[in-house]
């Protein structure tokens, strides 16, 4: 059975187990003299029966899905002849992809050897056997869980406490997913970055002023070693982000102040949804707008002023990115400013302050932590944007602070390095992980600075 079918089957058995447990608790209560003699409500007995039936099977299914591919791949690879045995992980991944394509009929021809055809047949057979085995094991676990859940329902069973403990464990496991995912990302990026720094000096990468990661096939070709100085990438990223923030932060904050403090209810009803429409526009549309409208307009304007403006410039990308980010700052700042207690405003006005003075001296300091959070979210959004930069700023890694010239960003280069068929043991590909690690460190430093700012300027109110 397919995975989706197994999950639907488990859901059906879960419903059956819940109904069965609830009915059995009602039956026991009826013979004892009423529901009041039960230790818990019938709902909790049904919930415990559901847990006994579904949770062990779900754990088994998760373990199978986690190790299925590696187990089947190992079984298939071990049956290959010695001359076809892959020598490294890259060759093994390529061979497994070929076997899957052969088994699916997507790869045919006389060039396919008999051994590969037989291996593809074994792969299909092992996958089919695995589906039947896991289906049988899950049905066995479900049947055993139904029986145990049914027999455990007794008059004095504290089903509520036990069910709530299981729910608490499930919630803790869900909350831990984000933590373990973050740890996994950090270690995977760190491991690949260490492999990169074995080939390229960390000092050359961090302080290098030239970026040309193209490596030649032969050592006698020009640029065979590549140039991996990341300074131009970070300068380009900060330049475009700075331009975007100069546009987005004042516009977003002033929009939020107007909507929360000055706009009438009818005006707010129209303006706020219209402003937030910007957040729903795909970034590729912003990229087209930047490349086809904003960039030519800036170039024509520069020519009229006697300035040399590139067809792809940091100013065009940053300006359009700033427009895209306005809803992030405006919406969050509006919510935070609106959440400031009304009593603070009324107290300030009662002391003789004007509305603008109240906003500046009372409302804004009270909402500062939330506003800083919104600005940080906008900065992260700008740093991670790729499509607009590709279409409006280009791919050239130029070390310049001139917003009228072509630049590129870290995320654009990461995408460029990992596009197409790449060897994951070459410095060119591993450089993407090193860039990701540096971006992670920079973002972490920005978060620490933001926390310090919030802690220093936060004001406590009753």
DOFIDREN-192278 format. One record per residue (C-alpha): residue number from 1; residue in one letter; y, x, z. Coordinates in nm, 2 decimals, decimal comma, padded with zeros to 4 digits. Last residue first. Layout:
[site NUM A [Y X Z]] ...
This chain:
[site 462 X [04,87 00,16 03,41]] [site 461 X [05,00 00,42 03,17]] [site 460 X [04,91 00,79 03,13]] [site 459 X [05,10 01,00 02,88]] [site 458 X [04,93 01,22 02,63]] [site 457 X [05,13 01,52 02,50]] [site 456 X [04,93 01,81 02,63]] [site 455 X [04,58 01,65 02,60]] [site 454 X [04,65 01,52 02,25]] [site 453 X [04,78 01,86 02,13]] [site 452 X [04,48 02,04 02,29]] [site 451 X [04,24 01,79 02,13]] [site 450 X [04,41 01,85 01,79]] [site 449 X [04,38 02,22 01,82]] [site 448 X [04,01 02,20 01,91]] [site 447 X [03,96 01,96 01,61]] [site 446 X [04,13 02,20 01,38]] [site 445 X [03,91 02,48 01,50]] [site 444 X [03,60 02,27 01,42]] [site 443 X [03,73 02,20 01,07]] [site 442 X [03,78 02,57 01,01]] [site 441 X [03,43 02,65 01,14]] [site 440 X [03,27 02,38 00,92]] [site 439 X [03,47 02,50 00,61]] [site 438 X [03,35 02,86 00,68]] [site 437 X [02,99 02,73 00,70]] [site 436 X [03,02 02,53 00,38]] [site 435 X [03,16 02,83 00,20]] [site 434 X [02,87 03,04 00,32]] [site 433 X [02,63 02,76 00,20]] [site 432 X [02,79 02,76 -00,15]] [site 431 X [02,77 03,14 -00,16]] [site 430 X [02,39 03,10 -00,14]] [site 429 X [02,40 02,98 -00,50]] [site 428 X [02,58 03,28 -00,65]] [site 427 X [02,42 03,52 -00,41]] [site 426 X [02,08 03,44 -00,56]] [site 425 X [01,78 03,32 -00,36]] [site 424 X [01,84 02,95 -00,43]] [site 423 X [01,79 03,00 -00,80]] [site 422 X [01,99 02,73 -00,97]] [site 421 X [01,92 02,45 -01,22]] [site 420 X [02,24 02,24 -01,26]] [site 419 X [02,53 02,21 -01,02]] [site 418 X [02,51 02,39 -00,69]] [site 417 X [02,78 02,65 -00,75]] [site 416 X [03,02 02,39 -00,91]] [site 415 X [02,97 02,15 -00,62]] [site 414 X [03,05 02,42 -00,36]] [site 413 X [03,34 02,54 -00,58]] [site 412 X [03,50 02,19 -00,57]] [site 411 X [03,44 02,17 -00,20]] [site 410 X [03,62 02,50 -00,13]] [site 409 X [03,93 02,41 -00,34]] [site 408 X [04,08 02,50 -00,67]] [site 407 X [04,42 02,61 -00,80]] [site 406 X [04,63 02,57 -01,12]] [site 405 X [05,00 02,63 -01,09]] [site 404 X [05,30 02,40 -01,00]] [site 403 X [05,22 02,41 -00,63]] [site 402 X [05,31 02,78 -00,61]] [site 401 X [05,13 02,93 -00,31]] [site 400 X [04,90 03,14 -00,53]] [site 399 X [04,56 03,31 -00,52]] [site 398 X [04,41 03,15 -00,83]] [site 397 X [04,05 03,02 -00,82]] [site 396 X [04,04 02,83 -01,15]] [site 395 X [03,85 02,51 -01,13]] [site 394 X [04,11 02,25 -01,22]] [site 393 X [04,39 02,08 -01,02]] [site 392 X [04,39 01,72 -01,17]] [site 391 X [04,03 01,64 -01,27]] [site 390 X [03,84 01,87 -01,04]] [site 389 X [04,08 01,82 -00,75]] [site 388 X [04,07 01,44 -00,78]] [site 387 X [03,69 01,45 -00,78]] [site 386 X [03,64 01,68 -00,48]] [site 385 X [03,79 01,55 -00,16]] [site 384 X [03,65 01,71 00,16]] [site 383 X [03,97 01,88 00,27]] [site 382 X [04,17 01,56 00,21]] [site 381 X [03,93 01,33 00,40]] [site 380 X [03,93 01,58 00,69]] [site 379 X [04,30 01,58 00,69]] [site 378 X [04,31 01,20 00,69]] [site 377 X [04,07 01,18 00,98]] [site 376 X [04,28 01,43 01,16]] [site 375 X [04,59 01,21 01,09]] [site 374 X [04,41 00,91 01,23]] [site 373 X [04,31 01,09 01,54]] [site 372 X [04,66 01,22 01,59]] [site 371 X [04,78 00,86 01,57]] [site 370 X [04,53 00,75 01,83]] [site 369 X [04,63 01,02 02,07]] [site 368 X [05,00 00,95 02,01]] [site 367 X [05,00 00,57 02,07]] [site 366 X [05,16 00,59 02,42]] [site 365 X [05,41 00,86 02,29]] [site 364 X [05,50 00,63 01,99]] [site 363 X [05,54 00,31 02,19]] [site 362 X [05,77 00,45 02,46]] [site 361 X [06,03 00,70 02,34]] [site 360 X [06,04 00,64 01,96]] [site 359 X [05,94 00,27 01,95]] [site 358 X [06,16 00,18 02,25]] [site 357 X [06,46 00,37 02,10]] [site 356 X [06,41 00,18 01,77]] [site 355 X [06,40 -00,15 01,95]] [site 354 X [06,71 -00,06 02,16]] [site 353 X [06,69 00,05 02,52]] [site 352 X [06,87 -00,16 02,78]] [site 351 X [06,63 -00,13 03,07]] [site 350 X [06,49 -00,47 02,98]] [site 349 X [06,40 -00,34 02,63]] [site 348 X [06,20 -00,06 02,79]] [site 347 X [06,02 -00,30 03,02]] [site 346 X [05,95 -00,54 02,74]] [site 345 X [05,80 -00,27 02,52]] [site 344 X [05,58 -00,14 02,80]] [site 343 X [05,47 -00,49 02,90]] [site 342 X [05,35 -00,55 02,54]] [site 341 X [05,06 -00,30 02,60]] [site 340 X [05,01 -00,05 02,32]] [site 339 X [04,72 -00,20 02,10]] [site 338 X [04,96 -00,28 01,81]] [site 337 X [05,05 00,09 01,79]] [site 336 X [04,68 00,19 01,78]] [site 335 X [04,59 -00,07 01,51]] [site 334 X [04,89 00,02 01,30]] [site 333 X [04,82 00,40 01,33]] [site 332 X [04,46 00,34 01,22]] [site 331 X [04,56 00,13 00,92]] [site 330 X [04,85 00,34 00,81]] [site 329 X [04,67 00,68 00,84]] [site 328 X [04,37 00,58 00,64]] [site 327 X [04,57 00,36 00,41]] [site 326 X [04,80 00,66 00,31]] [site 325 X [04,50 00,88 00,21]] [site 324 X [04,49 00,78 -00,16]] [site 323 X [04,86 00,83 -00,21]] [site 322 X [04,83 01,17 -00,05]] [site 321 X [04,55 01,25 -00,29]] [site 320 X [04,77 01,15 -00,58]] [site 319 X [05,04 01,39 -00,47]] [site 318 X [04,80 01,67 -00,38]] [site 317 X [04,63 01,67 -00,72]] [site 316 X [04,95 01,66 -00,92]] [site 315 X [05,11 01,92 -00,70]] [site 314 X [04,81 02,15 -00,71]] [site 313 X [04,84 02,17 -01,08]] [site 312 X [04,64 02,10 -01,40]] [site 311 X [04,86 02,09 -01,71]] [site 310 X [05,06 02,38 -01,55]] [site 309 X [05,43 02,34 -01,48]] [site 308 X [05,67 02,60 -01,61]] [site 307 X [06,02 02,50 -01,49]] [site 306 X [06,33 02,46 -01,71]] [site 305 X [06,43 02,13 -01,55]] [site 304 X [06,33 01,92 -01,85]] [site 303 X [06,01 02,12 -01,88]] [site 302 X [05,93 02,04 -01,51]] [site 301 X [05,97 01,67 -01,57]] [site 300 X [05,75 01,68 -01,87]] [site 299 X [05,48 01,87 -01,67]] [site 298 X [05,52 01,64 -01,37]] [site 297 X [05,47 01,33 -01,60]] [site 296 X [05,17 01,49 -01,77]] [site 295 X [05,01 01,56 -01,43]] [site 294 X [05,08 01,21 -01,29]] [site 293 X [04,96 01,00 -01,58]] [site 292 X [04,63 01,12 -01,74]] [site 291 X [04,50 01,37 -01,49]] [site 290 X [04,63 01,21 -01,17]] [site 289 X [04,54 00,86 -01,28]] [site 288 X [04,20 00,97 -01,40]] [site 287 X [04,14 01,14 -01,06]] [site 286 X [04,25 00,84 -00,87]] [site 285 X [04,00 00,63 -01,07]] [site 284 X [03,73 00,89 -00,99]] [site 283 X [03,82 00,85 -00,62]] [site 282 X [03,71 00,49 -00,63]] [site 281 X [03,98 00,23 -00,52]] [site 280 X [03,89 00,07 -00,19]] [site 279 X [04,13 00,26 00,03]] [site 278 X [04,42 00,16 -00,20]] [site 277 X [04,34 -00,20 -00,13]] [site 276 X [04,45 -00,13 00,23]] [site 275 X [04,82 -00,15 00,13]] [site 274 X [04,78 -00,49 -00,03]] [site 273 X [04,58 -00,62 00,28]] [site 272 X [04,86 -00,50 00,51]] [site 271 X [05,15 -00,63 00,29]] [site 270 X [05,06 -00,99 00,26]] [site 269 X [04,96 -01,10 00,61]] [site 268 X [05,22 -00,86 00,75]] [site 267 X [05,50 -01,05 00,56]] [site 266 X [05,37 -01,38 00,70]] [site 265 X [05,36 -01,25 01,05]] [site 264 X [05,71 -01,10 01,03]] [site 263 X [05,74 -00,72 00,98]] [site 262 X [05,94 -00,52 01,23]] [site 261 X [05,71 -00,37 01,50]] [site 260 X [05,34 -00,36 01,38]] [site 259 X [05,40 -00,36 01,00]] [site 258 X [05,71 -00,15 01,00]] [site 257 X [05,56 00,11 01,24]] [site 256 X [05,24 00,13 01,03]] [site 255 X [05,43 00,17 00,71]] [site 254 X [05,64 00,44 00,87]] [site 253 X [05,33 00,62 00,99]] [site 252 X [05,15 00,60 00,65]] [site 251 X [05,46 00,71 00,45]] [site 250 X [05,53 01,00 00,68]] [site 249 X [05,17 01,11 00,70]] [site 248 X [05,06 01,05 00,34]] [site 247 X [05,32 01,25 00,13]] [site 246 X [05,35 01,57 00,34]] [site 245 X [04,97 01,53 00,42]] [site 244 X [04,88 01,54 00,05]] [site 243 X [05,10 01,84 -00,02]] [site 242 X [04,94 02,02 00,28]] [site 241 X [04,59 01,93 00,18]] [site 240 X [04,66 02,07 -00,18]] [site 239 X [04,79 02,40 -00,03]] [site 238 X [04,53 02,43 00,24]] [site 237 X [04,24 02,39 -00,02]] [site 236 X [04,41 02,63 -00,26]] [site 235 X [04,46 02,89 00,01]] [site 234 X [04,10 02,84 00,12]] [site 233 X [03,97 02,89 -00,23]] [site 232 X [04,19 03,19 -00,30]] [site 231 X [04,08 03,36 00,03]] [site 230 X [03,71 03,32 -00,04]] [site 229 X [03,65 03,67 -00,19]] [site 228 X [03,30 03,65 -00,36]] [site 227 X [03,33 03,87 -00,67]] [site 226 X [03,02 03,90 -00,88]] [site 225 X [02,76 04,18 -00,89]] [site 224 X [02,68 04,16 -01,26]] [site 223 X [03,04 04,12 -01,36]] [site 222 X [03,00 04,29 -01,69]] [site 221 X [02,63 04,33 -01,79]] [site 220 X [02,44 04,65 -01,70]] [site 219 X [02,26 04,48 -01,41]] [site 218 X [02,10 04,22 -01,63]] [site 217 X [02,10 03,85 -01,56]] [site 216 X [02,47 03,85 -01,48]] [site 215 X [02,63 03,70 -01,17]] [site 214 X [02,92 03,45 -01,19]] [site 213 X [03,07 03,42 -00,84]] [site 212 X [03,43 03,51 -00,95]] [site 211 X [03,66 03,48 -00,65]] [site 210 X [03,92 03,75 -00,59]] [site 209 X [04,13 03,81 -00,27]] [site 208 X [03,85 03,91 -00,03]] [site 207 X [03,92 03,87 00,34]] [site 206 X [03,64 03,63 00,44]] [site 205 X [03,38 03,73 00,17]] [site 204 X [03,46 04,10 00,16]] [site 203 X [03,45 04,11 00,54]] [site 202 X [03,12 03,92 00,55]] [site 201 X [02,97 04,18 00,31]] [site 200 X [02,77 04,03 00,03]] [site 199 X [02,39 04,06 -00,01]] [site 198 X [02,27 04,02 00,35]] [site 197 X [02,57 03,79 00,39]] [site 196 X [02,40 03,54 00,16]] [site 195 X [02,08 03,52 00,36]] [site 194 X [02,28 03,47 00,67]] [site 193 X [02,46 03,19 00,50]] [site 192 X [02,13 03,02 00,42]] [site 191 X [02,03 03,03 00,78]] [site 190 X [02,37 02,91 00,90]] [site 189 X [02,37 02,61 00,66]] [site 188 X [02,03 02,50 00,77]] [site 187 X [02,11 02,57 01,14]] [site 186 X [02,43 02,37 01,13]] [site 185 X [02,29 02,08 00,94]] [site 184 X [01,99 02,05 01,17]] [site 183 X [02,22 02,06 01,48]] [site 182 X [02,43 01,78 01,33]] [site 181 X [02,12 01,57 01,25]] [site 180 X [01,99 01,63 01,60]] [site 179 X [02,31 01,50 01,75]] [site 178 X [02,34 01,20 01,51]] [site 177 X [01,98 01,11 01,57]] [site 176 X [02,02 01,13 01,95]] [site 175 X [02,20 00,79 01,97]] [site 174 X [01,91 00,63 01,79]] [site 173 X [01,66 00,78 02,03]] [site 172 X [01,88 00,67 02,33]] [site 171 X [01,89 00,32 02,19]] [site 170 X [01,51 00,31 02,15]] [site 169 X [01,46 00,45 02,50]] [site 168 X [01,69 00,18 02,64]] [site 167 X [01,50 -00,09 02,45]] [site 166 X [01,18 00,03 02,60]] [site 165 X [01,33 00,03 02,95]] [site 164 X [01,46 -00,33 02,88]] [site 163 X [01,11 -00,44 02,79]] [site 162 X [00,96 -00,29 03,10]] [site 161 X [01,22 -00,45 03,33]] [site 160 X [01,19 -00,79 03,16]] [site 159 X [00,81 -00,79 03,15]] [site 158 X [00,77 -00,76 03,52]] [site 157 X [00,40 -00,87 03,51]] [site 156 X [00,32 -01,11 03,80]] [site 155 X [00,18 -01,40 03,59]] [site 154 X [00,00 -01,17 03,35]] [site 153 X [00,05 -01,06 02,99]] [site 152 X [-00,13 -00,73 02,95]] [site 151 X [-00,43 -00,89 02,76]] [site 150 X [-00,21 -01,01 02,47]] [site 149 X [-00,02 -00,68 02,44]] [site 148 X [-00,35 -00,49 02,44]] [site 147 X [-00,51 -00,71 02,17]] [site 146 X [-00,20 -00,71 01,95]] [site 145 X [-00,16 -00,34 01,99]] [site 144 X [-00,52 -00,28 01,89]] [site 143 X [-00,48 -00,49 01,58]] [site 142 X [-00,15 -00,32 01,49]] [site 141 X [-00,30 00,03 01,54]] [site 140 X [-00,60 -00,06 01,33]] [site 139 X [-00,38 -00,20 01,06]] [site 138 X [-00,17 00,11 01,07]] [site 137 X [-00,47 00,33 01,03]] [site 136 X [-00,61 00,13 00,74]] [site 135 X [-00,28 00,15 00,56]] [site 134 X [-00,24 00,52 00,63]] [site 133 X [-00,58 00,59 00,49]] [site 132 X [-00,53 00,37 00,18]] [site 131 X [-00,19 00,53 00,10]] [site 130 X [-00,34 00,88 00,16]] [site 129 X [-00,63 00,81 -00,08]] [site 128 X [-00,38 00,71 -00,35]] [site 127 X [-00,17 01,02 -00,29]] [site 126 X [-00,48 01,24 -00,30]] [site 125 X [-00,59 01,08 -00,62]] [site 124 X [-00,26 01,12 -00,79]] [site 123 X [-00,23 01,48 -00,69]] [site 122 X [-00,59 01,54 -00,79]] [site 121 X [-00,51 01,41 -01,14]] [site 120 X [-00,21 01,63 -01,16]] [site 119 X [-00,42 01,93 -01,06]] [site 118 X [-00,67 01,84 -01,34]] [site 117 X [-00,39 01,82 -01,59]] [site 116 X [-00,25 02,15 -01,47]] [site 115 X [-00,59 02,32 -01,49]] [site 114 X [-00,63 02,19 -01,85]] [site 113 X [-00,31 02,35 -01,95]] [site 112 X [00,00 02,17 -02,07]] [site 111 X [00,13 02,32 -02,39]] [site 110 X [-00,05 02,06 -02,59]] [site 109 X [00,20 01,79 -02,50]] [site 108 X [00,30 01,55 -02,22]] [site 107 X [00,55 01,54 -01,94]] [site 106 X [00,68 01,20 -01,84]] [site 105 X [00,33 01,06 -01,80]] [site 104 X [00,38 01,00 -01,43]] [site 103 X [00,10 01,24 -01,33]] [site 102 X [00,25 01,50 -01,57]] [site 101 X [00,60 01,46 -01,42]] [site 100 X [00,45 01,48 -01,06]] [site 99 X [00,26 01,79 -01,15]] [site 98 X [00,58 01,95 -01,31]] [site 97 X [00,78 01,87 -00,99]] [site 96 X [00,50 02,03 -00,78]] [site 95 X [00,51 02,34 -01,00]] [site 94 X [00,89 02,38 -00,97]] [site 93 X [00,87 02,34 -00,59]] [site 92 X [00,59 02,60 -00,57]] [site 91 X [00,78 02,84 -00,79]] [site 90 X [01,08 02,81 -00,56]] [site 89 X [00,86 02,85 -00,25]] [site 88 X [00,72 03,18 -00,36]] [site 87 X [00,42 03,33 -00,54]] [site 86 X [00,28 03,01 -00,70]] [site 85 X [-00,10 03,00 -00,76]] [site 84 X [-00,16 02,96 -01,13]] [site 83 X [-00,36 03,29 -01,17]] [site 82 X [-00,55 03,23 -00,85]] [site 81 X [-00,68 02,89 -00,97]] [site 80 X [-00,54 02,58 -00,81]] [site 79 X [-00,72 02,39 -00,53]] [site 78 X [-00,49 02,53 -00,26]] [site 77 X [-00,19 02,39 -00,44]] [site 76 X [-00,32 02,03 -00,43]] [site 75 X [-00,41 02,03 -00,06]] [site 74 X [-00,08 02,20 00,03]] [site 73 X [00,12 01,95 -00,18]] [site 72 X [-00,06 01,66 -00,02]] [site 71 X [00,02 01,79 00,33]] [site 70 X [00,38 01,88 00,25]] [site 69 X [00,45 01,54 00,09]] [site 68 X [00,30 01,34 00,37]] [site 67 X [00,45 01,53 00,67]] [site 66 X [00,75 01,31 00,75]] [site 65 X [00,62 00,99 00,59]] [site 64 X [00,31 01,02 00,80]] [site 63 X [00,49 01,09 01,12]] [site 62 X [00,72 00,79 01,06]] [site 61 X [00,42 00,56 00,98]] [site 60 X [00,25 00,67 01,31]] [site 59 X [00,56 00,60 01,51]] [site 58 X [00,60 00,26 01,34]] [site 57 X [00,24 00,17 01,42]] [site 56 X [00,29 00,27 01,78]] [site 55 X [00,61 00,06 01,79]] [site 54 X [00,48 -00,26 01,62]] [site 53 X [00,21 -00,42 01,83]] [site 52 X [00,29 -00,30 02,18]] [site 51 X [00,66 -00,36 02,12]] [site 50 X [00,60 -00,72 01,99]] [site 49 X [00,39 -00,80 02,30]] [site 48 X [00,67 -00,68 02,52]] [site 47 X [00,92 -00,90 02,33]] [site 46 X [00,70 -01,20 02,37]] [site 45 X [00,67 -01,14 02,74]] [site 44 X [01,05 -01,09 02,76]] [site 43 X [01,12 -01,43 02,59]] [site 42 X [00,88 -01,61 02,83]] [site 41 X [01,13 -01,53 03,11]] [site 40 X [01,02 -01,29 03,38]] [site 39 X [00,80 -01,30 03,70]] [site 38 X [00,66 -01,63 03,60]] [site 37 X [00,63 -01,89 03,88]] [site 36 X [00,95 -02,06 03,77]] [site 35 X [00,79 -02,13 03,43]] [site 34 X [00,58 -02,40 03,58]] [site 33 X [00,28 -02,48 03,80]] [site 32 X [00,04 -02,19 03,76]] [site 31 X [-00,15 -02,35 03,47]] [site 30 X [00,17 -02,41 03,28]] [site 29 X [00,30 -02,06 03,35]] [site 28 X [-00,02 -01,91 03,20]] [site 27 X [00,02 -02,12 02,89]] [site 26 X [00,39 -02,04 02,87]] [site 25 X [00,32 -01,67 02,90]] [site 24 X [00,05 -01,70 02,63]] [site 23 X [00,29 -01,88 02,40]] [site 22 X [00,55 -01,61 02,44]] [site 21 X [00,30 -01,33 02,37]] [site 20 X [00,17 -01,50 02,06]] [site 19 X [00,51 -01,58 01,92]] [site 18 X [00,62 -01,22 01,97]] [site 17 X [00,29 -01,08 01,83]] [site 16 X [00,32 -01,30 01,52]] [site 15 X [00,68 -01,19 01,46]] [site 14 X [00,57 -00,83 01,50]] [site 13 X [00,28 -00,88 01,26]] [site 12 X [00,52 -01,00 01,00]] [site 11 X [00,75 -00,70 01,05]] [site 10 X [00,46 -00,47 01,03]] [site 9 X [00,36 -00,62 00,70]] [site 8 X [00,72 -00,59 00,57]] [site 7 X [00,71 -00,22 00,67]] [site 6 X [00,38 -00,17 00,50]] [site 5 X [00,50 -00,33 00,18]] [site 4 X [00,80 -00,11 00,17]] [site 3 X [00,59 00,20 00,22]] [site 2 X [00,36 00,11 -00,07]] [site 1 X [00,00 00,00 00,00]] 
